[in-house]
């Protein structure tokens, strides 16, 4: 939160003298409000100019606050359980015996944290970004996200779900118990992110509900049951997500500005996305932007924009009767031939073939884009690489 005390450290003393600024936080989201009353002897134009500069400074602080999420575990605490009932900005921490406390969620911002995360969407639909993976999702959707693996969700309005966050480091007391050693395989499974399917989804959901309702001791039992369930999954029910493994530092100096670039692409992908516009938006040089965007998203800007557009096109092909030409235009492509080439390169088939295959699948599977031929081939390859064959 930025308050009067924080404002007193701003370097521009003239601005502090010429204006009286109050910056506060709203209950929902991280929003800065300011009210300025000019000093009667101050130059109005100068004040307006300085206030605009101040707003840019505040915007930078807001972006920095959501890039790296510091999860405050108490000494010796093993995990925490979160839940939401409308959107991922309004989140409750589940305490023992049904008690909760409100938390401002950062699930809609490109962020990462050292803790492993298991997130279950129980209602709603939207988009999921995990490392270099982009996919449309529809509840129920369960994903395991590894330590310092960047991720966020887009469009999860009118949704609900659970998120279990836990530290997997050897310094955690629970991992020093010999009987928990087999559970450490979860760190490997989570390193690229993984979508979990099958009967385990319902079982894990039930354990999460019980953690929220019971005392600490029983909650720990249900937590271990969840980990054991994941460890005993068949590789056919674990789909790796990110093709690239990330090793971000806790305070990555470029994470916040690349987060702004990602949000810009998601807002403007249906129109022309120009590199020059992003350079102006992020205030980075071209070499720095291109290098850091690839490092933090796992894709070049062109690859990322195409992935977002094709994912949206998949959704339109399944959920509407829009002709392929209309789908291409709504997804940001003005040239139908270019759209067809990009679609086949990412999905392994033409848009028309994709629609026909998806319409042959049961309705409950239509809204996801994890089941394309390309995803299945990547899953099989990554599964062998990550050692999923060692799971039962």
C-alpha positions as CSV (number, residue, x, y, z in Angstrom):
1,X,0.0,0.0,0.0
2,X,1.3,3.5,-0.9
3,X,0.4,6.0,1.9
4,X,1.4,9.4,3.0
5,X,4.6,8.0,4.7
6,X,5.7,6.4,1.5
7,X,4.9,9.5,-0.5
8,X,7.2,11.5,1.8
9,X,10.2,9.7,0.3
10,X,9.4,10.8,-3.3
11,X,12.4,12.8,-4.5
12,X,10.5,15.8,-5.9
13,X,10.1,18.1,-2.9
14,X,8.4,20.8,-5.1
15,X,5.6,18.4,-5.9
16,X,5.1,17.6,-2.3
17,X,4.9,21.2,-1.4
18,X,2.7,22.2,-4.3
19,X,0.1,19.5,-3.9
20,X,-1.5,17.5,-1.2
21,X,-1.8,13.9,-2.4
22,X,-3.7,11.0,-0.8
23,X,-3.2,7.5,-2.2
24,X,-5.3,4.7,-0.9
25,X,-6.1,1.1,-1.6
26,X,-9.6,-0.2,-2.5
27,X,-10.8,-3.5,-1.1
28,X,-10.8,-5.1,-4.5
29,X,-7.7,-5.1,-6.6
30,X,-4.6,-2.9,-6.3
31,X,-5.9,0.5,-7.4
32,X,-4.3,3.9,-6.6
33,X,-6.6,6.8,-6.1
34,X,-5.3,10.3,-5.8
35,X,-6.8,13.7,-4.9
36,X,-4.7,16.8,-5.4
37,X,-5.4,20.3,-4.1
38,X,-3.1,22.9,-5.7
39,X,-1.4,25.4,-3.5
40,X,-2.9,28.9,-4.2
41,X,0.5,30.2,-5.3
42,X,1.6,27.3,-7.4
43,X,1.8,27.1,-11.2
44,X,-1.1,25.0,-12.4
45,X,0.5,23.7,-15.5
46,X,3.6,22.6,-13.6
47,X,1.5,20.8,-11.0
48,X,-0.5,18.9,-13.7
49,X,2.8,17.8,-15.3
50,X,4.2,16.6,-12.0
51,X,1.0,14.8,-11.2
52,X,1.2,12.9,-14.5
53,X,4.8,11.9,-13.6
54,X,3.6,10.8,-10.2
55,X,0.9,8.6,-11.7
56,X,3.5,6.8,-13.8
57,X,5.6,6.2,-10.7
58,X,2.5,4.8,-8.9
59,X,1.7,2.6,-11.9
60,X,5.3,1.2,-11.8
61,X,4.9,0.4,-8.1
62,X,1.6,-1.4,-8.7
63,X,3.2,-3.6,-11.5
64,X,6.2,-4.4,-9.3
65,X,3.9,-5.5,-6.5
66,X,2.3,-8.3,-8.5
67,X,5.3,-9.7,-10.4
68,X,6.8,-11.7,-7.5
69,X,4.2,-13.0,-5.0
70,X,5.6,-13.4,-1.5
71,X,3.5,-16.1,0.2
72,X,3.7,-15.5,4.0
73,X,4.0,-18.8,5.6
74,X,4.3,-18.9,9.4
75,X,7.4,-20.6,10.8
76,X,7.0,-24.4,10.3
77,X,3.8,-23.9,8.3
78,X,3.6,-26.5,5.5
79,X,0.8,-25.2,3.2
80,X,-2.1,-22.8,2.9
81,X,-5.4,-23.2,1.1
82,X,-7.1,-20.4,-0.8
83,X,-10.6,-20.3,-2.4
84,X,-12.6,-17.8,-4.5
85,X,-16.3,-17.7,-5.4
86,X,-16.5,-15.0,-8.1
87,X,-13.1,-14.0,-9.5
88,X,-9.4,-14.5,-8.7
89,X,-8.9,-11.0,-7.3
90,X,-11.2,-11.7,-4.3
91,X,-9.7,-14.6,-2.5
92,X,-10.1,-16.1,1.0
93,X,-7.4,-17.8,3.0
94,X,-9.0,-20.9,4.6
95,X,-8.0,-21.1,8.2
96,X,-8.8,-24.0,10.6
97,X,-12.4,-25.1,11.3
98,X,-14.1,-23.1,8.6
99,X,-12.7,-19.7,9.4
100,X,-11.4,-17.5,6.6
101,X,-9.7,-14.2,6.0
102,X,-9.7,-12.0,2.9
103,X,-6.7,-11.7,0.6
104,X,-6.1,-9.7,-2.6
105,X,-5.4,-12.3,-5.2
106,X,-2.9,-11.7,-8.1
107,X,-4.1,-14.6,-10.3
108,X,-4.9,-12.3,-13.2
109,X,-1.3,-10.9,-13.3
110,X,1.7,-12.7,-14.8
111,X,3.5,-13.7,-11.6
112,X,5.5,-16.4,-9.9
113,X,6.5,-17.6,-6.4
114,X,8.9,-20.2,-4.9
115,X,6.0,-22.4,-3.6
116,X,4.3,-25.2,-5.6
117,X,0.7,-24.5,-6.4
118,X,-2.3,-26.8,-7.1
119,X,-5.2,-24.8,-8.5
120,X,-8.6,-26.2,-9.2
121,X,-11.3,-24.2,-11.1
122,X,-14.6,-25.7,-10.1
123,X,-16.8,-23.2,-12.0
124,X,-16.3,-21.0,-15.0
125,X,-14.2,-20.8,-18.0
126,X,-11.2,-18.7,-19.2
127,X,-7.6,-19.0,-20.3
128,X,-4.7,-20.5,-18.5
129,X,-1.1,-19.3,-19.0
130,X,1.6,-21.6,-17.5
131,X,5.2,-20.9,-18.6
132,X,5.1,-20.9,-22.4
133,X,1.8,-22.8,-22.4
134,X,-1.5,-21.1,-23.3
135,X,-4.8,-22.9,-23.3
136,X,-8.6,-22.3,-23.0
137,X,-10.0,-24.0,-19.9
138,X,-13.4,-24.9,-18.6
139,X,-14.3,-26.2,-15.2
140,X,-13.3,-28.6,-13.7
141,X,-9.7,-27.8,-14.4
142,X,-6.9,-28.9,-12.2
143,X,-3.3,-27.8,-12.7
144,X,-0.1,-28.3,-10.8
145,X,2.4,-25.4,-11.0
146,X,6.0,-25.6,-10.1
147,X,8.3,-23.4,-8.1
148,X,9.1,-20.0,-9.8
149,X,7.1,-21.0,-12.9
150,X,5.3,-17.9,-14.2
151,X,1.5,-18.2,-14.6
152,X,-1.8,-16.5,-14.5
153,X,-5.4,-16.8,-15.5
154,X,-7.4,-14.6,-17.8
155,X,-11.2,-14.2,-18.1
156,X,-12.1,-16.2,-15.0
157,X,-15.1,-14.0,-14.1
158,X,-18.1,-15.6,-12.4
159,X,-15.9,-18.5,-11.4
160,X,-15.0,-20.4,-8.3
161,X,-12.2,-22.7,-7.2
162,X,-9.4,-23.7,-4.8
163,X,-5.7,-23.1,-4.7
164,X,-3.3,-25.1,-2.5
165,X,0.1,-23.6,-2.1
166,X,3.0,-25.4,-0.4
167,X,6.8,-25.2,0.0
168,X,8.7,-28.2,-1.3
169,X,12.1,-27.2,0.1
170,X,14.1,-29.6,2.3
171,X,14.2,-27.0,5.0
172,X,10.4,-27.5,5.6
173,X,10.0,-29.8,8.7
174,X,7.5,-32.1,7.0
175,X,10.0,-33.0,4.2
176,X,12.6,-34.1,6.8
177,X,10.4,-37.0,7.8
178,X,11.6,-40.1,6.0
179,X,8.1,-41.3,5.1
180,X,7.5,-38.3,3.0
181,X,10.5,-38.9,0.7
182,X,8.4,-40.6,-2.0
183,X,6.2,-37.5,-2.2
184,X,9.1,-35.4,-3.4
185,X,8.5,-36.6,-7.0
186,X,5.8,-33.9,-7.1
187,X,8.6,-31.3,-7.5
188,X,9.6,-33.0,-10.7
189,X,6.1,-33.4,-12.0
190,X,5.4,-29.7,-11.3
191,X,8.5,-28.3,-12.8
192,X,6.9,-27.7,-16.2
193,X,3.4,-27.4,-14.9
194,X,0.9,-30.3,-15.4
195,X,-2.8,-30.6,-16.0
196,X,-4.4,-33.4,-13.9
197,X,-7.4,-35.3,-15.2
198,X,-9.5,-38.4,-14.3
199,X,-11.1,-39.4,-11.0
200,X,-8.3,-37.7,-9.1
201,X,-9.9,-34.3,-9.7
202,X,-13.0,-35.2,-7.7
203,X,-10.9,-36.8,-5.0
204,X,-8.6,-33.8,-4.6
205,X,-11.5,-31.4,-4.6
206,X,-13.1,-33.3,-1.7
207,X,-9.9,-33.2,0.3
208,X,-9.6,-29.5,-0.3
209,X,-13.1,-29.0,1.0
210,X,-12.3,-31.0,4.1
211,X,-9.2,-29.0,4.8
212,X,-11.3,-25.9,4.8
213,X,-13.7,-27.4,7.3
214,X,-11.5,-29.3,9.8
215,X,-8.8,-28.5,12.4
216,X,-5.0,-28.2,11.6
217,X,-4.2,-31.9,12.4
218,X,-6.9,-33.3,10.2
219,X,-6.1,-30.7,7.5
220,X,-2.5,-32.0,7.4
221,X,-3.8,-35.5,6.8
222,X,-5.9,-34.4,3.9
223,X,-2.9,-32.4,2.5
224,X,-0.8,-35.5,2.5
225,X,-3.7,-37.5,0.9
226,X,-3.7,-34.9,-2.0
227,X,0.0,-35.3,-2.5
228,X,-0.2,-39.1,-2.4
229,X,-3.1,-39.0,-4.9
230,X,-0.9,-37.1,-7.4
231,X,2.1,-39.4,-6.9
232,X,0.0,-42.4,-7.7
233,X,-1.5,-41.0,-10.9
234,X,-1.0,-42.7,-14.2
235,X,0.9,-40.7,-16.8
236,X,-2.2,-40.8,-19.0
237,X,-3.8,-38.5,-16.4
238,X,-0.9,-36.0,-16.1
239,X,-0.3,-33.7,-19.1
240,X,2.8,-31.5,-19.0
241,X,2.1,-27.9,-19.9
242,X,5.2,-25.7,-20.4
243,X,7.7,-26.9,-22.9
244,X,10.3,-24.8,-21.2
245,X,11.5,-25.0,-17.6
246,X,11.9,-21.6,-15.9
247,X,14.4,-20.7,-13.2
248,X,13.4,-17.2,-12.2
249,X,14.9,-15.3,-9.3
250,X,12.7,-14.0,-6.5
251,X,13.3,-10.4,-7.5
252,X,13.6,-10.5,-11.3
253,X,14.2,-7.0,-12.4
254,X,12.3,-7.3,-15.7
255,X,9.4,-9.4,-14.6
256,X,7.0,-6.5,-13.9
257,X,7.6,-4.8,-17.2
258,X,7.2,-8.0,-19.2
259,X,4.0,-8.6,-17.2
260,X,2.7,-5.3,-18.6
261,X,3.7,-6.5,-22.1
262,X,1.8,-9.7,-21.7
263,X,-1.3,-7.9,-20.5
264,X,-1.0,-5.6,-23.5
265,X,-1.0,-8.5,-25.9
266,X,-4.0,-10.1,-24.3
267,X,-5.9,-6.8,-24.6
268,X,-4.9,-6.0,-28.2
269,X,-4.4,-9.4,-29.9
270,X,-7.5,-9.0,-32.1
271,X,-5.8,-5.9,-33.7
272,X,-2.3,-5.5,-35.1
273,X,0.3,-5.8,-32.4
274,X,3.4,-3.8,-33.2
275,X,6.7,-4.2,-31.5
276,X,7.2,-0.4,-31.5
277,X,3.9,0.0,-29.5
278,X,5.2,-2.5,-26.9
279,X,8.6,-0.8,-26.8
280,X,6.8,2.5,-26.1
281,X,4.5,0.8,-23.5
282,X,7.4,-0.9,-21.6
283,X,10.1,1.8,-22.1
284,X,12.6,-0.9,-23.0
285,X,15.1,-0.9,-25.9
286,X,14.4,-3.4,-28.7
287,X,17.2,-5.8,-27.9
288,X,16.4,-5.8,-24.1
289,X,12.7,-6.3,-24.7
290,X,13.1,-9.2,-27.2
291,X,15.7,-10.9,-24.9
292,X,13.7,-10.5,-21.7
293,X,10.3,-11.4,-23.3
294,X,11.7,-14.7,-24.6
295,X,13.4,-15.4,-21.3
296,X,10.3,-14.8,-19.2
297,X,7.6,-16.2,-21.5
298,X,9.5,-18.9,-23.3
299,X,8.4,-17.5,-26.7
300,X,9.3,-14.7,-29.0
301,X,6.7,-11.9,-29.2
302,X,5.5,-13.2,-32.6
303,X,5.2,-16.7,-31.3
304,X,3.3,-15.6,-28.2
305,X,0.9,-13.4,-30.2
306,X,0.2,-16.3,-32.6
307,X,-0.4,-18.7,-29.7
308,X,-2.9,-16.4,-28.1
309,X,-4.7,-15.8,-31.4
310,X,-4.8,-19.5,-32.3
311,X,-6.1,-20.4,-28.9
312,X,-8.9,-17.9,-29.2
313,X,-9.6,-19.2,-32.7
314,X,-9.9,-22.8,-31.3
315,X,-12.5,-21.5,-28.9
316,X,-14.5,-19.8,-31.7
317,X,-14.4,-22.9,-33.9
318,X,-15.8,-25.1,-31.2
319,X,-18.4,-22.7,-29.6
320,X,-19.7,-20.9,-32.7
321,X,-20.8,-21.6,-36.3
322,X,-18.7,-18.7,-37.5
323,X,-17.1,-19.5,-40.9
324,X,-13.4,-20.0,-40.8
325,X,-12.8,-16.7,-42.5
326,X,-14.8,-14.9,-39.8
327,X,-12.9,-16.8,-37.1
328,X,-9.6,-15.7,-38.6
329,X,-10.6,-12.0,-38.7
330,X,-11.9,-12.1,-35.1
331,X,-8.7,-13.7,-33.9
332,X,-6.5,-10.9,-35.4
333,X,-5.6,-12.3,-38.8
334,X,-6.4,-10.3,-41.9
335,X,-5.0,-12.9,-44.3
336,X,-6.8,-16.2,-44.3
337,X,-3.8,-18.1,-45.8
338,X,-1.5,-16.9,-43.1
339,X,-4.1,-17.9,-40.5
340,X,-4.4,-21.4,-41.9
341,X,-0.6,-21.8,-41.9
342,X,-0.3,-20.7,-38.3
343,X,-3.2,-22.8,-37.2
344,X,-1.7,-26.0,-38.7
345,X,1.8,-25.2,-37.4
346,X,0.4,-25.0,-33.8
347,X,-2.5,-27.5,-33.9
348,X,-1.3,-30.0,-36.4
349,X,-4.4,-29.7,-38.6
350,X,-6.5,-27.2,-40.5
351,X,-9.1,-25.1,-38.8
352,X,-11.9,-27.0,-40.6
353,X,-10.5,-30.4,-39.5
354,X,-10.1,-29.2,-35.9
355,X,-13.7,-28.2,-35.8
356,X,-14.9,-31.5,-37.2
357,X,-12.8,-33.5,-34.7
358,X,-13.9,-31.4,-31.7
359,X,-17.6,-31.7,-32.7
360,X,-17.2,-35.5,-32.5
361,X,-16.1,-35.2,-28.9
362,X,-18.5,-35.1,-26.0
363,X,-19.8,-31.6,-25.2
364,X,-18.0,-31.4,-21.8
365,X,-14.6,-31.5,-23.6
366,X,-15.3,-29.0,-26.3
367,X,-14.0,-25.8,-24.6
368,X,-10.5,-27.0,-23.9
369,X,-7.5,-26.7,-26.2
370,X,-5.3,-29.2,-24.3
371,X,-6.6,-32.1,-26.4
372,X,-5.2,-31.2,-29.8
373,X,-3.0,-33.6,-31.6
374,X,0.0,-31.4,-31.0
375,X,-0.6,-31.3,-27.3
376,X,-0.9,-35.0,-27.1
377,X,2.4,-35.5,-28.9
378,X,4.1,-33.0,-26.6
379,X,2.6,-34.6,-23.5
380,X,3.9,-38.0,-24.5
381,X,7.4,-36.7,-25.2
382,X,7.6,-34.5,-22.1
383,X,6.2,-37.3,-20.0
384,X,9.1,-39.6,-20.8
385,X,11.6,-36.7,-20.2
386,X,10.1,-35.9,-16.8
387,X,9.9,-39.5,-15.7
388,X,6.1,-39.8,-15.5
389,X,6.5,-43.4,-16.3
390,X,7.8,-43.9,-12.7
391,X,4.3,-42.9,-11.4
392,X,1.9,-45.8,-10.9
